Amino acid sequence: MFDRIIPADQRKQFLITHPIADGDSYNVIRWTPGSRLSRKGIGISGKLFTNRGGNGVSLKLVNWKHDNTPVALDILYLEQGKGDSAHQSEFVVHINPGDLGKHVDIAIGNNGDYTCDATALRLRGYATDKRYETAGVDVTKKVQSVFQGKFKTDLGKYADLFGDPAPGQEKTLKLRVRDMGGNAKYMELPEDAPIELP
């Protein structure tokens, strides 16, 4: 299914799965890092594809710092792939030293529909002694000023529109949007990507 998108020499790096065909259920990958990493800072980077057709998938990362206190690290929603290609997203999540829990869950689910979408996921983890500090800024008003109310809005170069709050660092645009039914969805776009509504 992903043969034309993922090069042959990289296919073994990806987990290929179908999220459970139930809008309220998830396929869960649980990572238990162990005591050796408990005081380390952790970076988790990932690349996610979903097949064309269907309704897309969601990805949630949850840090279980305490057994009864899950902390959502990131939530991504990928709409269905278009044309002959799959929809894709890349993400990076950081956990600062001392904040890593007993488990980290990566949950893959459907985008609120019973259609089942094939998904390819690659994860990589990194350990460090350094804290990660983000220099994020609120750009809500600027996004609203250029949003055209269309399915796709090209924002151009983010640095030209928003300035550059963290020179030399990878930046993403996080959005919280509501669909016609009033349901909130969260999106994270790589730098300079257009807004494509789910």
Solvent accessible surface area in square Angstrom, and as a share of the most:
residue,aa,sasa,rsa
1,M,152,0.68
2,F,11,0.04
3,D,88,0.45
4,R,181,0.66
5,I,53,0.27
6,I,4,0.02
7,P,67,0.42
8,A,73,0.56
9,D,119,0.62
10,Q,62,0.28
11,R,92,0.34
12,K,200,0.85
13,Q,82,0.36
14,F,19,0.08
15,L,87,0.43
16,I,91,0.46
17,T,24,0.14
18,H,96,0.43
19,P,0,0.00
20,I,84,0.42
21,A,50,0.39
22,D,45,0.23
23,G,23,0.22
24,D,128,0.66
25,S,33,0.22
26,Y,70,0.27
27,N,34,0.18
28,V,85,0.49
29,I,54,0.28
30,R,123,0.45
31,W,82,0.29
32,T,76,0.44
33,P,17,0.11
34,G,40,0.39
35,S,102,0.66
36,R,203,0.74
37,L,31,0.15
38,S,44,0.29
39,R,182,0.66
40,K,65,0.28
41,G,1,0.01
42,I,6,0.03
43,G,9,0.09
44,I,9,0.04
45,S,26,0.17
46,G,9,0.08
47,K,43,0.18
48,L,0,0.00
49,F,7,0.03
50,T,0,0.00
51,N,26,0.14
52,R,120,0.44
53,G,38,0.37
54,G,38,0.37
55,N,31,0.16
56,G,0,0.00
57,V,0,0.00
58,S,2,0.01
59,L,0,0.00
60,K,54,0.23
61,L,0,0.00
62,V,26,0.15
63,N,6,0.03
64,W,60,0.21
65,K,77,0.33
66,H,111,0.49
67,D,99,0.51
68,N,141,0.73
69,T,69,0.40
70,P,69,0.43
71,V,69,0.40
72,A,67,0.52
73,L,43,0.22
74,D,14,0.08
75,I,46,0.24
76,L,2,0.01
77,Y,49,0.19
78,L,3,0.02
79,E,12,0.05
80,Q,63,0.28
81,G,4,0.04
82,K,91,0.38
83,G,61,0.59
84,D,104,0.54
85,S,60,0.39
86,A,11,0.09
87,H,47,0.21
88,Q,91,0.40
89,S,14,0.09
90,E,93,0.42
91,F,4,0.02
92,V,55,0.32
93,V,8,0.05
94,H,75,0.34
95,I,7,0.04
96,N,27,0.14
97,P,32,0.20
98,G,18,0.17
99,D,56,0.29
100,L,15,0.07
101,G,8,0.08
102,K,123,0.52
103,H,32,0.14
104,V,0,0.00
105,D,12,0.06
106,I,5,0.03
107,A,10,0.08
108,I,1,0.01
109,G,1,0.01
110,N,7,0.04
111,N,16,0.08
112,G,67,0.64
113,D,59,0.31
114,Y,155,0.59
115,T,57,0.33
116,C,55,0.33
117,D,0,0.00
118,A,2,0.02
119,T,0,0.00
120,A,0,0.00
121,L,4,0.02
122,R,43,0.16
123,L,58,0.29
124,R,107,0.39
125,G,56,0.54
126,Y,124,0.47
127,A,58,0.45
128,T,57,0.33
129,D,106,0.55
130,K,160,0.68
131,R,139,0.51
132,Y,88,0.33
133,E,117,0.53
134,T,101,0.59
135,A,51,0.39
136,G,61,0.59
137,V,88,0.51
138,D,124,0.64
139,V,24,0.14
140,T,72,0.42
141,K,172,0.73
142,K,95,0.40
143,V,17,0.10
144,Q,124,0.55
145,S,88,0.57
146,V,50,0.29
147,F,78,0.32
148,Q,106,0.47
149,G,58,0.56
150,K,125,0.53
151,F,95,0.39
152,K,107,0.45
153,T,1,0.01
154,D,104,0.54
155,L,17,0.09
156,G,38,0.37
157,K,126,0.53
158,Y,13,0.05
159,A,47,0.37
160,D,124,0.64
161,L,44,0.22
162,F,28,0.12
163,G,37,0.36
164,D,67,0.35
165,P,49,0.31
166,A,11,0.08
167,P,103,0.65
168,G,88,0.85
169,Q,93,0.42
170,E,125,0.56
171,K,39,0.16
172,T,52,0.30
173,L,10,0.05
174,K,132,0.56
175,L,24,0.12
176,R,135,0.49
177,V,30,0.17
178,R,148,0.54
179,D,53,0.28
180,M,201,0.90
181,G,65,0.62
182,G,38,0.37
183,N,90,0.46
184,A,36,0.28
185,K,35,0.15
186,Y,91,0.35
187,M,15,0.06
188,E,19,0.09
189,L,20,0.10
190,P,66,0.41
191,E,70,0.31
192,D,54,0.28
193,A,20,0.15
194,P,35,0.22
195,I,4,0.02
196,E,45,0.20
197,L,45,0.22
198,P,66,0.41
